[in-house]
Amino acid sequence: MNIDPDENPLDKLPPILKKDLDENLCTCNDVLKMDIINAIVNGAKTVEEVQQQTCATDGIGCCKRQVQRLIECLCAPESKYPPANPGDVYFGQDDT
């Protein structure tokens, strides 16, 4: 992952994902959202790598989709807020 050291990784997240940073994202294993973000910033590029570093998604997996979305946002090089699903287009984003 190429994050500029002068850049705040949270700037890559849409406002909704910046909420509750000090709350558990993974309730099964008591893993804070910020711990998951730190794992991604420090090199985790897949849900499995986040799981290895934090134990998130290791319970029933209800947080897996949220972890995947954080990875998509933080690892996207070209867009500040990448589409959540293929084919989604945000206002102001060119589809060419």
Summary of the structure (lengths in Angstrom):
residues: 96
radius of gyration: 13.4
end to end distance: 24.6
largest distance: 41.7
contacts: 232
relative contact order: 0.18
helix: 39%
strand: 5%
